[in-house]
Amino acid sequence: MTHAHENPVDSYRRLRREQPDLFRNEEGPGAIDIVDPSQVPGDFGTLGVVYQDPYLRLLRDPVRFPDGRLGTYLRILSTADAPGAAILPVLDGRVLLMENYRHAIRGWTLEIPRGFGADGLTPESNALKELDEELSAQVESITPIGVVHPDTGLHSQPVHLFFASLTATGPLETAAGIRSLVTFTPGELDRNIVDGTVTDGFTLTALTQARLRNLL
């Protein structure tokens, strides 16, 4: 957590001391190295932890590119140390997708449940929490199916993926922008992916993992 009256560079240096793995540089040529803010000219603008809320931090890292140029790179880190979770729920052989309003795209999407990590919870516990909060789901079994990096150009942390067999669902978390639950057979879902109705990256990745593991 950012300390009161701490400026972005001081917050950044403290984060580097507390979590050095987030700032490691790869050995050998060709990588983009993080450098100390003092090495980057002031005309590059504000550096360090430029924004933070209960869910994420936005960092503007001072970097040296492979050709020797100094510059900056934006990066999003979760405020919690625990990874997020995304869950592919199946009930009676049908895949359940939420019709969810997403502010970033200013529109409705069809997608699987997901959420930020919560400190103190394992990825599986976090997945079960999301299923309960978003779908009021009764879970028969839950299986880990790998991880995904949602956007390697911007987000730092992986999200853990799960396949969940449900016996029932209940009230939806409408306050979070969920207005309905839509069910698909695997074949119906394939057609909705091909025609561009389903475009959410977490959903597409979880479906791929589930198919490769013969769970669908």
Summary of the structure (lengths in Angstrom):
residues: 216
radius of gyration: 20.1
end to end distance: 41.5
largest distance: 59.9
contacts: 623
relative contact order: 0.15
helix: 28%
strand: 36%
